[in-house]
Amino acid sequence: MKPTVVKIDNLVKRYGELVALDHFSLEIKEGEIFGLLGPNGSGKTTTINCLLSLLSYDKGDIEVFGKEMTPVSYDTKSKIGVIMQNVAVIEELSVRENIDYFCGLYVLDKAKRKECVDWAIKFVGLEEFENFRPKKLSGGLLRRLNIACGIAHKPKLIILDEPTVAVDPQSRNRILEGIQELNRDGATVIYTSHYMEEVEQICTRIAIMDKGRKVAEGTKDELKGMIKNSESVTIEILELPEEIREKIATLPHVYETEYDGTKLTVRCSGGRHNLIRILGVLQEAELGFGRVYSELPTLNDVFLEITGKALRDSKE
Amino acid sequence: MQVFKAFLKILKSRFPSAVIYIVLFFVVGMLMTRSEATESAWEKVQLKMVVEDLDNTAESRALAEILGKGNEIIPPLASEDDLTDALYYTTVDYAVTIPAGFGEKLAAGETAGLLETRHIHESYATADVEMLIGKFVNTYGACRKLGYNSPEAANEAVKTLSDTPAVEMLQKETEKKNSAELLLIFFRYMPYILLCVILNMLCPALVVMSKKDIRFRTDCSGIRPSSYTMQIFAASALYIGVIWLIFVVAGGALNGVMYTGRLWLVVLNSLVFALFTGVLALFISEFAPSETVVSLMTQLCSLGMCFLCGVFVDQALLGNGVLRVAQFLPAYWYVRLIRIVNGDIPFDGGEVALALGIQAGFVAVLVMLCILVHRAHYAGPARKMA
């Protein structure tokens, strides 16, 4: 069994009357890419700040690499790399100098640091820009520099707090591929985002947060298995008699139907041949229909069903 | 020493603007001290004159002699056109033609229409020549009335008008500055440049390092806060030290003075003030102002303090009300110590210690305020509350 890298137990953090973290617990094993998924204000960043001992908390325990995390846990901190949502680089220093500076906060040996900096520049693909000042870089390149500054010291635990916000798709893909590569090289990754596609794409395990609580945790499949909806069938149909809709609703595994005059949505719970059965009913009634979609549930569906609201639309 | 090196690199990137301040200060400072040092002198303007004597009498020769004194006499030109050109191109400033009959008319007591004169460009010098001619005519007339004959009257007029009184520029002995006094003037202006250079360079660099995101990243790292702070302090101190040293060395070199005796008090005084300026930069940067605000604060602190405290205007010329307010500012005590060393105020060891002590007190108070504000901003390390 792989060792535990991060263990958060019963964490409570209050800002006055507001409970930012409500008895939040978490355990992350070595080698995982762990996704913290939740809408803005759900407590993801607060969790990270508490984990890094940058924020005091009211109750609970935090252990990193098997040791209690405190503000003076410098040895533990030196094994962690942090990449935040905001680009944190020094405008007056070049790309190389920035990476060298932040790497130097962890790696004191000059020769070793040079190796680390060279590796980080290559890793994020900034070889051509290493003497540029940050203000000369595009948004995507700046994000890459931000990442390089966080990983140059080759940390064992990498925390990425929404690193792809306001990033173009090309840079986003490169960042996500990079995270997976770091993970393959042995780093444990904590990835927070409110972009469910990203979390779904790279994370091996996911915790869904809402209002400072962990509402679900597991692998993608485990999470999807937690909800009733296992398949949504959508059919474009301009005329649907009520008795036909009722007939579809009585099919095995169908638990909900919705018709808005142009589109019929049928939600199924389990079952393998739902689409064939639904289309069979329509053909039997000799009803014409247009395009047909069959969609498996997404994390958004999971979030929607668990919290009663859509992930992206949530505003707090 | 990673933080130390990075901080110096940030300062280095801002150094060109500091150089502009420094160069301007030295140029203006040198000009000002030189103007204080230079004794005033004057020289009479010489006119290039053509004097054509068509009369050739004792009177006309006497007038020509008078006009030739203090002016450059040029031989008569070939034609009227040549003279016009010469006057136009100022190769000749003034032309006098003494017509035939001048001596007779003068002896007869006539005073108008005696000469033909030409000039194009008006100046004090041409007016002076006309006055001189007038004086000659009047002096000659006076001599005649006293009973002198024509040649004698002409000679007397020449003698009288040749006795030009020696002109001496009066200057108080106390206003002549020696090198040490010039150095003290240089030091008197130093608070302004120290405030400008240190605040304008150090504040933005400190603000960069304490930006929320940079600070966050630093706090996440394995570096101890004490080590981080010490490195920032060390780099700031090095910068302040270098700037201060440049001015102290340059001040001595430009004024040709070796630091001896009481001049060391002035050097110590400037060091304490430089420290105050550095701590002031730390204090301002705790509020993480934008560059515009830093610039505004710099101007406010430097100009305000320097005008109020007697850096730009001698404290002796400032009103009592202004001086009472200025006593609450360190620059007042800085200037006061310079005045003590300069002898404007009787030398007293207690007064010197008071001036230095109060400035050091300002440094201490600002350091305490910095610590308080810093603690308020960074509410200490995170810890479990229960």
Interface residues (C-beta under 8 A of the other chain):
Chain A: N49 C50 L52 S53 L54 L55 S56 Y57 D58 K59 G60 D61 T70 P71 V72 Y74 D75 K77 S78 I80 V82 M84 N86 V87 A88 V89 I90 E91 E92 L93 E97 Y101 F102 G104 L105 Y106 L108 C149 G150
Chain B: Q2 V3 K5 A6 K9 I10 S13 R14 A205 V208 M209 K211 D213 I214 F216 R217 T218 D219 C220 S221 G222 I223 R224 P381 A382 R383 K384 M385 A386
